[in-house]
Amino acid sequence: MRKTFFFALLTIIFPAALHAQAFNSLLGDESVFIAQTKQVNQFFRRFNGEESTRGDRFYSGDKDFRSPDLRQRYLHVLFDYQNSSITDPLKDAFIRDVLNTESPVFLNFHGGQWFAEVTTRFLYQGKDEELTLFLKLEQENLGHKWVISNVYFRHFQLLFSMNTETGSHFLHPLSHELDFMNLVRVFKDKDYVELYTEKEYLPDYLTLFLYEFKKGNLKFRTVSRVKFHFFQVPGWYFELSEFNRPGGNSGWLISGLLKINEEQKNILLKYIYHE
């Protein structure tokens, strides 16, 4: 519900589908199995035009490697046709920008500007709870690895007041003359202790998550779902989700698309991170 409302709202805030087409008209006379984008890496290859419609890998120097015609055909089938918020004009504008003849855009697996959102289940205080992990790729030596960069957990967020108005909750500027004995006020009520911190203070939920896990208060159960957020195409954001359903329009598909500027990008990131 939250996601559906948000994308509907952004359609108004950020003003800017091809109807479902038979896959054999876009990718050639291929089977539905081949039409499905079954892996995230395959999504990258198809977006970039680095794979034939039969699933054969293309490399630099191959005749059809990153062919604009091949990319045109692929890009049209990499969207979730059932998402009405991805309109024809929005989709067409995105594809035009990606295929710009002067500066075409290619996704770079190691290029940053994309990250994973992993919804998990943990046992917390005896109850099965949902907890979201955000992961990004980080270079290490000659390779890369996925690392946890952020956490959202409803119970952590409820611990901290979002109210920035301190009201009577402050330490007098002459508190030092009292040897800060009035700190007793700070620790009298745990519900307001964060109001005595500096303006720039933000709770570190990742550290809190690691602490609770190490203390044994959080116990991992399973992964519920995974999606990815991409900001690699200049001026655009898209969400990548997996759809397990009959037909060719399944597998890893673009499930959300927005045309955004830098300010709107920051707003969107705050939304994604629940900040």
Residue, then its C-alpha position, 0 to 999 in steps of 0.5 A: m500500500r505504501k509503495t503504490f501510494f508513493f509512486a502515485l504521489l510521485t507521478i504528481i510531484f515529478p510530472a514528466a505501457l507499451h501495451a503487452q506485446a508478444f515476445n516473438s515480435l520483439l525478440g524473435d521466434e524464441s520460447v517463453f523460457i528464453a524470454q524470461t530475464k531469470q538473473v540480475n546479471q542477465f538483466f544487465r546484459r540485456f539492458n546493455g545489448e550484450e546477449s543474443t535473444r537465444g541467451d548467447r553472450f556477446y563480447s567486445g568485438d562481436k558484431d552485435f555487441r551493444s547493438p542499438d537495434l538489439r538494445q531497442r528490442y530488449l529495453h521494451v520487454l524489460f518492464d513490468y507490463q502490469n504496472s500502469s504507473i509506467t506509462d508509454p510516454l515515460k517509458d519511451a522518454f527513458i529508452r530515448d535517453v538510454l539509447n542517445t546516439e551521442s552518449p548512450v547509457f550502459l549499466n555498470f555492475h561495479g559502477g555504484q549508484w545502485f543497491a539492494e533492498v533485502t526484506t528479511r524475517f528475524l526473531y525479536q523478543g520472541k516474535d517474528e518481525e520484518l527487518t530491511l537490510f540495504l546492501k551495496l557492492e564494495q571493492e576489496n583487493l581485486g574483487h567486490k563483495w556485498v556489504i550491509s550499508n543500512v538497516y530499517f527496523r520499525h522497533f528501532q525507529l520507534l525508539f527515537s523521537m522525530n521531534t526536533e523542537t526541544g522545548s524545555h528539554f535543553l541544558h542551560p548555557l551556564s551548565h558548566e558553572l554547575d559542573f553539569m550536575n543538571l545532567v540529571r534532567v537529561f537522564k530522567d526521562k529516556d523518551y527525550v534523551e535524544l533531544y539533548t544531542e547536537k542538531e546533526y545527530l542521526p541514529d545509527y540503526l546499523t550499529l544498533f542492529l549489530y549490537e542487538f544481533k550480537k547480544g542474541n536479541l535478533k535471530f535471523r530466520t529467512v529472506s522474504r524478498v529482494k529488489f534493487h534501486f538504480f540511479q545509474v541513468p542520469g536524470w532517472y531512477f528505476e526499481l528492479s523486482e522479480f516476478n514469478r508468473p506465467g508468460g514471458n513478462s516475468g523474471w527481473l523487470i523494471s517495476g518502478l520508473l521516475k524522471i528525477n533531478e538531484e533534489q528529487k533524488n535526495i528526497l527519494l533516497k530518504y523515502i527508501y531508507h525510511e529517514 
